Amino acid sequence: MKNLYFAIILLLSPFFVFSQHLYEIDLNKIEKDVLPVKMTLSKAPQKDQVTYSFPATVPGTYDTQDFGRFVLSMNAKTADGKILKVKKQGNNSFVIYDAKKLKYLEYTLEDIMDRKVKKHPIFDPVATNFEEGKNFLFNNGGIFGFFTGEEAEAIEIKISKPSQLYGSTSLPQIQSNNGQQHFKANSYHQLIDCPIMFSVPDTAQFYVGNTKVTISVFDVNGVPRAKHFYEVLKRDMQAIDEFLPDLPVDNYTFIIYVDDLKEIGKAITGKMGLIKKIKLALKFRNLGLGALEHGNSSTYYLADLGVADIKELSLDNQLSGAAIHEFMHILTPLGLHSERIGNFNYTNPLMSKHLWLYEGVTEYFANLIKFKGGVISPDEYLKEMEAKLAQGLDFPVSEMSFTEMSEHVLEEKFHKHYGQVYMRGAVLAMLLDAEIQRLTSGQKSLIDVMLLLNARYGANRSFDEQTFIAELVKEVHPDLQNFFTLYVEGKNQWKPNDQLNYIGITYHDSLQESVLLSPFNPKDNDITLKAIGIGLEQLVVETGPNEWAGLKKGDIINLNDYRSAIEPNGQKLKEGEIAKLKVKRNNEVIILDVVVKYGMKEKKHVLRWMKNK
């Protein structure tokens, strides 16, 4: 998910100008997860009626939050304590009357993680959490509002806190002591872009080039994890450093919240009854595992599922799977974005049509960096992009263009295809990279063009929403416009080999290949299976006369055990070799000696390296 740093100055009405305002929050005064906030205006409004609003959405989420739903009370007061009339307008705005006398706003908030809502559930990495004496996660759209027309004004924030807690953030800090931290944002945009997490310090710091990277972790069970997460991220960050000539930020903060979701882990591994599984599914139906990027930080909501032996679901994999993507948003949309993002309208958002750039290019770079940096092998890289290509074919290209989906992403018809920014969008970026290299005879690549445009614009200047593609084309070759006209702005299905062959990759609609035959696959073996849990464990219901692996009715097999058996040293066994397979039979674990078999199968939508390039 995705956000950025903004610093575009909004035009203010000459009759409605505020100076710097001060927020004061005391984390010691929380009661039942309700947090009081006080705002002192530095100067009274010049109008009798003003509007104070919370964001309907924030950049990078491409969804509706309506943070005003979580405001429990709102009081406006004069300097001598007189209460002014306040009327709520819609989900997010509060109209204040007789506002020329306004001196203070006092309001209360409930945290978002504890309140699960059916309509417009909020993605956990953009939510708030208030846990007395332990953790306060400030995604600032859920804490602070703004007066209409004042989004470009500076803001001061004083947080009183328990001495054992410390607020990790990339927000500039004026001063700090055991009982208080004092921050300043140069605009509401910067405030939204800099989340803060208060917790007992569990941190690690290191440098990537000249950039200081901080990892700050809160684990609900108090498990210290920062130093381990540093080891997890170290190779990823080194790969980024090798890919980019210079990192465009001086400091970067990973803010990581680790929840205890071992209940879900039990369901995954099958160690839970059906009724409990149904209740659990309802309880966590809107679970928002993942991350959200910001200008020089990113927030993560990760799950300790208690299944560390399942690589894909492990904490390490959850973190590393998102970290490079989130970090690479420092190129776009942090440093390269249209005025619809740089001058974001929090009340009535106007979405940009360039998700192919903000998300597609970023996701492509994340995988390319892993490949270039040796984090994954060349074949693993192609396998990842191959899967994205196959899923990208599900995008309804005859109904909508990619830019059309982006521009209307908050509407249900288009929003349901948002996930394609990481699938089709990444493949479009891969094809674009190859096309740039083809048209320039290898003199330029996509990263070269991105760095050039990033240097031209940067965090404080927006490009024109309507003319950006033409500007990019001008930096490469006139014929590049055909690519955008056909595949990004148009409703045409791609022809991957037109681009990929130049960089030594071939796309096959279908391909006959020798593949490992699985004794657990009914298409490869004469068995009938029944899934236990979500399918990692399987019960052998029946075996036929052509069963070849030695399985029997009633056996319980685990897909992870199978993976370990066929890849004992990280490499797949060859035809005729013996796989030592664990099987639970009659409540005892036995080892089956399974002869490895291969066979020819047709595979759809395949990417392969060309042998002569």
Secondary structure, 3 states (H helix, E strand, C coil): CCCCCCCCCCCCCCCCCCCCEEEEEEHHHCECCEEEEEEECCCCCCCCEEEEECCCCCCCCCCCCCHHHHEEEEEEECCCCCEECEEEECCCEEEEECHHHCCEEEEEEECCCCCCCCCCCCCHHHCCEEECCCEEEECHHHCCCEECCCCCCCEEEEEECCCCCEEEECCCEEEEECCEEEEEECCHHHHHCCCEEEECCCEEEEEECCEEEEEEEEECCCCCCHHHHHHHHHHHHHHHHHHCCCCCCCEEEEEEEEEECHHHHHHHCCCCCHHHHHHHHHHCCCCCCEEEECCCEEEEEEEECCCCCCHHHCHHHHHHHHHHHHHHCCCCCCCCCEHHHHCCCCCCCCCCCCHHHHHHHHHHHHHHHHHHCCCCCHHHHHHHHHHHHHHHCCCCCCCCCHHHHHHCCCCHHHHCCHHHHCCHHHHHHHHHHHHHHHHCCCCCCHHHHHHHHHHHHCCCCCECCCCHHHHHHHCCCCCHHHHHHHHHCCCCCCCCHHHHHHHCEEEEEEEEEEEECCCCCCCCCCEEEEEECCCCEEEEEEECCCCCCCCCCCCEEEHHHHHHHHCCCCCCCCCCCEEEEEEEECCEEEEEEEECCEEEEEEEEEEEECCCC
